Amino acid sequence: MDKVNFKLMSMAGQGGSVFGMSLIELMNRRNDLLVLSSDMSTPAGLDKFKAAYPDHFMNMGIAEQNMIGTAAGLAEEGYKPICVAQACFITMRSFEQVRQYCGYMQIPMVIIGIGSGVSLQYMGNTHYAIEDVALMRTIPGMEMVAPCDSYEAVKAFEYAVNSKHPVYIRLFGGTAIPAVFNEEVVFEYGKAIKMREGTDVQIVATGSMVGNAVKVAEELATEGISVEVLDMHTIKPLDADAIDFGKKLIVTVEEHNIINGLGSAVADVLSQHTSHPKLLKIGIKDCYLPVGSYKYLLQQGGLDVEDIKNEIINNLK
């Protein structure tokens, strides 16, 4: 975007910033963009775009598999399709289609999952997406980014629209997403952003957990523990060079199953070396959580600030 209004982005949420602001600006520069939605225009923040560019919007209904197939055909005709649905369904229900078209055929569509992790709250485990990173990681050639706030979501989207590869963008929450960035930073796909310097512990966080990781580092500093925080927005390809082997402890934090998510991606990097720091993976511990509010779900999953802090302290002893 030409001018960044961080307060407005925060209020609009990730979807509103991507579709209601950035996408409309992009349409002024190119005419090949088509948005396909799985009956998600309002929850995704697409209403403004749909009203402004009705010929560039298709509501495919609750038929995510068909949406991916249609997008593949449109891409072959020279369009840049952007597919939007709830994260759980666009990755799980459509996995075979995404694998075939994005993986095997390498069709460069943009796949956006909204409401990732447990952010859909009272809709329950049928709508939680705690396996989507694991699934998308296994698809050869698939790029994947999990932005930490609305500003980073826009940066990730602008990259994805111009990428020659298929990209999965993992969005979370609704409107009023807390801002992690209050000033412009250099966003480079595949390169982690260092949020805070530290000498004892390195926290590698992604998506919704970056803000919590910064708060944890601030609290640990008062107890004499120096913590570096990385915003690992790109999960695939992972920025292996950003992993610090000189730390006492490396911690990954993600709103996802601890199996085959960010923690496993970092473990893959560490396993290539004969000597490395201990790895603590913090995430949902391979279980389905009881239904409740977002705050309650994070507490149940051990993902609130206090639980993350205590786990780090216990593993440093």
N, C-alpha and C positions, 0 to 999 in steps of 0.2 A: 504494500500500500504506500501511496505517496506521502501521506501524513498520518502519523500514528496517534490515535486518541486512546490512551491506555485505560482511562476511566470508563469510556463508552464500551470498549472491548470487554472489559471485566463485567459490565452490566449485561451485555448481550450474550455472554457465554461463548463457548468455543464454536458451537454451531452457528449462532447469530453473527459472530465475527467473520467466520469463514464464508458463509453463504449470503448473509445480509449485507456484508461490507466488501470483503475482498473479491468475491466472485463477480459482483456487479462491476467493480472497477476493471477486472480482467476482461469482461465482456466488451468493454470499450476499445480493447486492443486486439481482440481476436474473436472470430465468429464460428469457430469449430467446436465450442464447448456444448455438451449436452448433459443435463442432469437427469438421472433415472432414480426415482425414489420408490421405496417399498412402502407406500402409504404413510410416509414419515415427513411430509413437508412441514407441518407445523412444529412437531417436536424437534426437528433438525434446524429450525430457523430459516426455512426456505420460502416462506410466504412472500417476502418482499421480492425475492428473485423471480418467483413464479409469476407475480403480477407484472413485473417489468419485462420479462422475457418469456411469455407463455409458449412460444414456439421452440424454446430450448429446454423445456421441462416435460418429463413424462412420468406420470404416476402409474407404476406397474402393478399396483395392488400388493397384497401380501403374498408375493410370489418371487422370493429372492432368487431362486434357481433360474427362473425364466428371465429375470432382470439381468443376470450376469451373461446369459446366452445372447440376449438382445444387444447388450452393450458390446459384446465381442463382434457381432455382425456390423454394428454401427462403426466400430473402430476400423474394421476392414474397409469401410467406405470413406475413410478419411476424417471421421469425427474423433474428438477426444471425450470419451464417456466418463462421467463421474457418478459412481453408484453409491447410494446412501440408504442404509438400513440400520436397525439395531445391531450392535456388534455381535451379539450371540447368534443371530440368525444369518447375517451376511457371511460369517465365517464357518458356522457349523452346518446349517441347513444347505448352504451353497458350496460346501467344501469341494465336492467333486468338480463342479463347474469352474470354480476358481483355479483348481489344480490344472484342469485341462487347458483352459484358455489363457490364464495368466502364467502358469508354470510351464506347461508343455509347449504351448504356442507363443508364449512371451508377448501377448497382446498388452500394450501399455495403458491399461485403464487405471483410473483412480478409484480405490475402494475405501469408503469411509464408514466405519462402525461407530455409531453414537451410543451413549449409555453403556460404556464398557465397565469392566469390573463389577462392583455391586451398586453402582450409582442409580439403578432403577428401583432400588429400595423395596417398596411394598409389593412390587410385581413378582418378587420371589425368584427362586433359583432357576426356574425355567427361562428367566430373562436376564440373569446375571451372566456376564462374560468373563469367566476366570480361566478359560482354556483357549481363548482366541490367539494369544501370542504364540502359544505352543503349536497350534495348527498352522498359522501363517509362516512360522519359522521353518517348517519342514518343506515348504514349496520352493523348489529351485528357482532362483532369479527374482523372487519376491522381495521388495524393499519394504521396510516397516518403520514407522515413527509413532511415538506416543508423546505428544506435546504436553507440557506441564501447565500451561494456561492459555488464555485466548490469543494473546500476542504470538506465542510460539505456534499455536495451531494455524494461524494465518501464514506464518513463515513456512511451515511444513507443507501447507496446501499449495502455496505458490511454487514450491520446489516440485511437488508431485505432478502438478499440471504440466510442467515443462520436462518432466523426466521421460526418457525413452524406455523405461522399465515399468512394470506393474508396481503400484505402491499401495500398501494398506496403512491408513491413518486411523489411529485408535483415539477417539474422543470420549470424554467423560462428562457427566453432570448436565445440568440444564442452564439456566441463566444465573447471573451473579456469581461467576466463578472467581475465586480470589486470585488477584494478580500476583505472580511470582516476579515478573519483570515490570519495573516502573520506568525504564528507560530502554532505548534501543540497544541491542547487542548484535554481534555478528552471528548469524545462524548459518552454519555450514552443515549440510546433510552428511551424516557419517562421522561427525566430530563432536564429542561431548563438550559441554560448557561447564567450566569450573565456577561454581557458585560461591565457594568459600575455600580459603587456604587452611591447611591443617597438617600436623606432623605425626600424630599417633594413629588415627583411624581414617580410612577412606570410605565414605558412604557413596554408593553408586545407585542413584534413584532414577525412576522414570515416571512420566505421566503425573497422575494425581499425587504421587508420593514425594515429589521434589520439594514442594512447600513444607511438608512435614519434616523432611530430612534437614532442611535449613534450620527449622525450629529446634530439632533435636541437637544439632551441632551447637547452637547458641546456648542451650541449657547445659550441655556437657562441658562447654567452655568454663562455666561457673564452678565446675567441679574439677577443673584442672586437666581436662581431657581435650586435646586439640584435634579437631575433626575437619577433614577436607570433604566437601560435597561436590559430586559431579551430577549434572543433569544429563543423563544418558538418553537423550530424546530419540536417537536412532538405535533401535534394537537390532536391526539387520540392514546393512552390515554394522556390527558392533565396533566401536572405537577401541581396539585392543591396546593401542599405544597409550591410552589415558589411564589404564590400570596401573596403579603404583605398587610395585613389588617391595618397596622400602617401608611400607606401613606395618604396624603390628597386627592389624586386623582390617580386612576388607568386608564391607557389609553391603548387600544388595537389598533394596526395598521396592516392592511393587504391589499393586492392587491386582493380583493374579495368583493363580496356584504357584507354589514354590517349585513345582515340577515343570520343567521345560519352558520356563519364562526367562526373565532377565537374569535371575540368579544362575540358571543352568547355562546361559550364554556366557556369563563371566567365568563359570566353572570350566567351560570348554577352553577358554583362554589360559586359565591357570594350569590346567592339566597338561599343557604342552611344555611346561617347565619342570625341572627336577626339584626346584626349591621355590616356594612361594608362601605368602602369609596365609593364615587361616581365613576361610571364607564363611561368613554367617549369612545365610539366606533368610530374609524376612519377607513373608507374604502369607497368603492363605494356605494353611497347612494341609493340603490335599483332602479337603472336606467341603461339604456344602453347609453354609451358615444358616442359622435361624433367621426368619424374615423380620425386618424391622427398619428403623430409620437409618440413614446413612451413617450418622455418628455411632449408633449402636452396632452396626455391622462392622465398622472399622475397629471398634473395641473388641468385638467377638473374634475378629481376625488378627488381633494383636498388631494393628496398624495405626493406632493413635500415637501421639507423640510420647506419652509416658511409657507405653509398652515397648516402643522401639528403643527408647533411651535405656530402660532397664535391661533389655536383652543385650545391648552393647556392653553395658557395665559388667554384666554377669560373664560375658565371654572374654572380657579383658582380664578377669581375675586369674 
